[in-house]
Amino acid sequence: MAQTITRGYKKLLDEANSQIETLSVADAKAAVARGDAVIVDIRDPRELEREGKIPGSFSCTRGMLEFWIDPSSPYAKPIFQEDKKFIFHCASGWRSALAAKTAQDMGLKPVAHLGGGFTAWRDAGETVEKVVPKVKA
């Protein structure tokens, strides 16, 4: 029997976007400049190497998000215990909306996501930092 999903990705995105804050490139940049926020890049390493990254952003792949946020996890990252606003972004804003909603559901606050993602950042003419591939030993 074929799988029947009851809530597809569009429904999940609509729900997430109705419950999280979406920031423009200018607002995200201003929050970081004030020292109030950190931008969290949830794209995978291949995307970072291909497209570059927002200078100063923290990279956390979507697949590790819950484990890096939770301070009781063996994979917890100290950055997520800082008193900052966490602004998630991906390539276009879909994964980051879901990531921000998940982080918010976990109790991380305040959180937001970058509307339009990395594409909006780049298209706004903002600085992009080259990412050098890690050499495997």
Secondary structure, 3 states (H helix, E strand, C coil): CCCCCCCCHHHHHHHHHHHCEEECHHHHHHHHHHCCEEEEECCCHHHHHHHCECCCCEECCHHHHHHHHCCCCCCCCHHHHCCCEEEEECCCCHHHHHHHHHHHHHCCCCEEEECCHHHHHHHCCCCCECCCCCCCC
